[in-house]
Amino acid sequence: MTDKLLVGVERAKALHELHGWAEAKGRDAITKTFQFKSFGQAWGWMSRVALYAEKTDHHPEWLNVYGRVEVTLATHTAGGVTEKDIALARKMEQYAAS
């Protein structure tokens, strides 16, 4: 995976394939709010994502309040959304579904 910015059709296609993700307002990033039934479920999901993020050296911005986790993804070294963000979003979706 590279730090090449995703733009235009390439970016629209990637976002279309992700459930519930959208362009962040006011910056080059994507965002989604995940809702879990409890704090424990949210924390467990965040722990799984954190281990993956550490392994891939690509970390999310997130805010957790009880069962809600608001996520923003951008590749800071590239100044916007790259394939790294799409891959992390896909992994988050996978973990949320399991």
Protein Blocks (a to p, Z undefined) as FASTA:
>chain_A
ZZbdcehjllmmmmmmpghiacdehiacdddddddfbfklmmmmmmmmmmmmmmnopacd
dddehjbccdddddfknopacfklmmmmmmmmmmmmZZ
